[in-house]
């Protein structure tokens, strides 16, 4: 009997001991799980901080791009103005050159006329001098004859010459002869005096003409000098304008280089942000998998929220089946119900870097004209509690395979999943050039939705690439 009592006591002790150990184990497991979740939350916060920093850098880079584009546009306007100014200056120079050519032609004509007038003046001066010389010679001959007459007795000598005549006829002949000589000398002197006067008159006219031509040539020279000065001045302005134009064009090239660098930086930041978003999605999904939340149930939505949800369903799954539309709406409502995402429909849809259809303006465009009745009905059913799975994420199969998501469900053209579980990517083969090529995503992940279809109803398939940011996990607080 005593043995039995001892055995029962031992059994009781063992049972209570195991129970205590089990309770301690549960407590330890609970503490470990809590610590693990806290650590995961800390990792998520660090990733979120990294995303915020990347977004800050992205905004700063975008601001820098916008500022540079503004400066580039101003410089482009300056270049256009300088080009127009250069064209106008060159046109002015061409006009001056044409006027200079015309003036040069006039100067040439005037110089030729001056040469002709000068030749005339030289000839007239020569003729005038000859007339004066002949007048002087005639005058000297007459003077000598008169002198000779007077030296031989003056009038008495002439009278004696006449009286010595043998006959009246001889007398008359000698008288006429003497009278003819005197008359001839007078006539010659008068003719040469008249010729001299005519030559002097012509010389005066030619000298006047020479003065006029000289004044005209002086005027042409002044015009030529003035136009030459204006041409030199405008050429100086043109040279300065072209120098400024070259400087502004160099600025444009420099802006292009800087914009190219900023664009490269922007793409790098977008790729890093996308990578960080994917990492955050993975972290959130892994944490949620440890403490799976109940995201079922109805949601009391306003009329505005209903329209927001319906418009987003239409933007993301317009070409999908009705189940596909419900699945997209389920992801949105599961996020609203999850502690890891914003708690309202609009906040989930407009959460940063999540739905490309919202970022592109497609959602608001559909809202402006009103979502179709099918998407409104699907949105209302989801709000009333209908769910197609507990999924928190969706993307196209292409990107699901690219990220190595191992557990997803295909509904139409979208891969839906709750937990971000990945499989390792295969190592690259040694001779990839000998293997058939396969389409791979570029290093820079797409940032915009390339398959948006804004049509209402069921026309069109948006499954091509709905793409990255709208289907990746949010950065909401966990």
Beta strands, then each sheet from edge to edge (+ up, - down):
strand 1: 393-396
strand 2: 409-411
strand 3: 414-417
sheet 1: 1+ 3- 2+
end
